[in-house]
Amino acid sequence: MPGLLVQGMMLALLLAYYFYPPTTRWLNHLAIIKQEWGYGYSALSAIVAGAIIPEIMRVVIFQKGKILLQNLSHLLFSIPFWCFMGTAVDFFYRCQADWFGAEATFPVVAKKVVVDQFLYNPLFAAPFTAALYDWKNRGYGVHQLGQYFTPRYYQNVAIPTLFATWGVWIPVVSILYSLPSLLQIPLFGLALSLWVMLYTWMSEKRNARHLQ
């Protein structure tokens, strides 16, 4: 249901952009800001969407408004991580535009979705994110690093993560690539917050099973 909520929100924004002029003007203003700020916008929006908003939601919903020292620990990990990932996604989207074009036609969008979800995600985003979140949840142990680069870890952790990713993000990136290039990162940030909350929950449940 949370994944469907993200997809429904993104589809509504896509339709509003093309058919509702006030939304078109608002999103075009975001595109201008993105153009002016460049990678700085990508890094900042990913930090807000991927680190700050999910941690606020954790405090409000799961901790009943009580701020814990653990929240600072989460932010010390998630802020640099999502700063890097936001910049990496922006770079990847720019590369996709150079490789396949920036127009929102079916062949262009289809190529971008395939490369995004079946090359970029399996080879980099899914295993990298899973490994770093597990490393954080297990106390940053140096002696544990080797286990995150094994076929067994990829099979047991990265592949299930990929299926969860595909279920949410194939429709989402199809919508993103159907928008002008300068709007893809701003709207990526909107979808990212809920996804990070879902991903954090999956990672923490996996760590709890590991400790049993």
N, C-alpha and C positions, 0 to 999 in steps of 0.2 A: 504493500500500500504506500509506504513512503516513496518508493521508486516511481510508482505511478503518479504520485503527487508532483514529483520533480518533472516528469515527462509532460504531464498536463499543463504545468506552469510554463514550461518552455514552449510548448505548442501554442498556448494562448498568446505568448509574447510574439511568436513568429507571425501568427495571423494578425495580431494587432499592429505589428510593424508595417505590414503590407496593406492593411485595409482600414486602419484607424489613425487619421492624421495626427492627433495629439501624441499618441504613442510613438509614431514615426519621428516627430520633432524631438521628443525626449530622448529616444535612443540615438538619434543622429547627434544630439548634443554630447552624449556619452562617447560616441565615436570620435568627435573632435577632441575631447579630453584625452582619449587613448592615443590619438595621433600626436598630441603635444607632449605627453608624458613618456610615450614609448614603453621600453621595458620597465621603467619605474612604475607605471600604472599596473602592469602585469604582476610585478612583485608585491606591490601594496595591496591590490585587490585579492590576491591569493592568500596573503597573510590575514586579511580581515575575514575572508570567506572560509579559509581552511583552518585557521588557528583561533582567532579571537571569538567569532560568533559561536562556533561549536563549544568553546570552553565556557562562554557565558550561558549557553543553553544547558550545559552540564551542571553548572552551579545552580541555575534557577530550577531546573526540572528534577535532577537526580539528587542534588545536595540541599534542596529546600532553601536556597538562598545563602547557605553557609559557605564562605570562602575558606579553602584549605590550602596548606603549604603545597599539597600535591598539584593544585591548579597551576602554581608557578612553575613547577617541574614540567608539567605538560606543555606550557607555553615556551619554555626554554628549548624544548625539542621541536614543537610544531611551527614556531615562527620562522626559524632558519630553514626548516624542511620545506614549508610551503612557499617561502620566498624563492628558493631554488626551483621548486616544481612549477611555480607560476611563470618564471622566466623561461624554463625549459619548454613548457607548453606553448608559450608565445613564439619561441624560436621554431618549434616544430610546425606550428600553424603557418608561419611565414614561409618555411620550406615547402610545405604542401601547396601554398599559393604559387610559389615559383615553379614547382614541378608540374602541377596540373591546371593552373589558372585560378583566377579569383571569381569567375562568374558562377552563379548558382544554378547551373544546369544539371540534369540528372547524371550524365556521365562523369562530370567533375565531382559532384557530391559523392557519388558511389565510390570512385577511386579513393577519395580522401577518407571515407568511412572505413574501407577495407584496410588501407595502410595504417590508419589510426588504431583500429581495434584488433587487427590480426597480425601486425608487425610491431608497431610502437608499444602496445600494451603487453603482449607476451614477452617481448625481448627486453623491455626496459621498465615501464611504469609499474606493472603488477609485481614482479619479483623484487624490484628495488624498494617499493613502498612497503610490501609485506615484510621484507627483511628488516628494514629500519624500524618499523613499528614493533615487531617482535623483539628486536634487540633492545629497544627502549623499555618495553614492558617487562623484560627479563633482567633489568638492572644494568644494562650497558656492559655486560661481561665480555672482556677481550677474548677469553678462552672459548666463547661461544661463536665467534665470528665465522669459523670454518663451516659450521652446520648450515649456514644460509646460502652456501654456494654448492650445494650437492643436488644431484638428480632427485633424491628422496624428498628434500625440502620443496623443490619445485613441484613435484607430483602431489605432495600432501598439502601444501599451502598455496603456492602460486596458482595452480590450476583451479582449485575451488574459488580463489579470489577472482580469477578471470571470468568464471561463469557468473559470479555476482556482478562484476563490472559490465559484462556484456548485456545482462538483463536490464541494467539501468542506462548505460551509456551509449549503446548502439542507436536507440531512438534519439537520445539527447544530442549526440554529435551530428546525427543526420540533420537535426534542426539547426544546430550551430553553423554547419557548413552551407546551409541554405540562406544564410544572412551575409551581408557585406563583411569583408575581412576585418574591418576595424570594430565591428560589433561582436565578433566571436569571443574575444577575451572578456569583455564586460559581462556578457551573458553566461559565459563559462563560470564566472565567479558566482553568479546567482545559484547555479546548479550545484556548485562545489560544497557549499555549507552543509546541506542535508546529506550529501554523499559522505562527507568526512565524519559526520555523526554516525552514520550507518557503518562506515569502515572501522571507526574506533571501537564501536560495539563488537564487531566481528573479531577484531584483533584482541580485545580484552577477554572475550569468551574463549578464544583459542589459547590465550596465555593461562587462563584459569584451568583449562583441561590439561595443559602442559605441566602445571604444578601439582596436579592430583597424583 
